[in-house]
Amino acid sequence: MKKIITIALTLKLIGCGTASTVGRDNYAVGSALMRQGSYCNSMPRVYSGVAYNLCKMNSKPKNFGNIILACTVVDSMFSVVLDTAALPYTIYSQNKYGSFRLREHIR
């Protein structure tokens, strides 16, 4: 039981990139990345969870360094699975709306 709780809390703490992007608009995704100091200007909707994590890694250096990097890599592994499951929706969204334009509404 303790193992399940630990795994659940770990997943909750690292935050899933896919959950942060699928079904959200440019402003919401862009705001979250800008708060983290990301340098990304745009991001595809297909495999957006992995792209979100890459944008998090492409940001201003943080004091936590290796811990943040390790959590982001672990999260990316889960995001690949969830992004693959969400492919039909994200392909449709990519065709209809195009890529996320992250800095479009942020000043």
Secondary structure as GFF3:
##gff-version 3
##sequence-region A 1 107
A	DSSP	alpha_helix	2	14	.	.	.	ID=ss1
A	DSSP	alpha_helix	17	21	.	.	.	ID=ss2
A	DSSP	alpha_helix	26	35	.	.	.	ID=ss3
A	DSSP	beta_strand	42	43	.	.	.	ID=ss4
A	DSSP	alpha_helix	48	57	.	.	.	ID=ss5
A	DSSP	alpha_helix	66	85	.	.	.	ID=ss6
A	DSSP	alpha_helix	87	97	.	.	.	ID=ss7
A	DSSP	beta_strand	100	101	.	.	.	ID=ss8
###
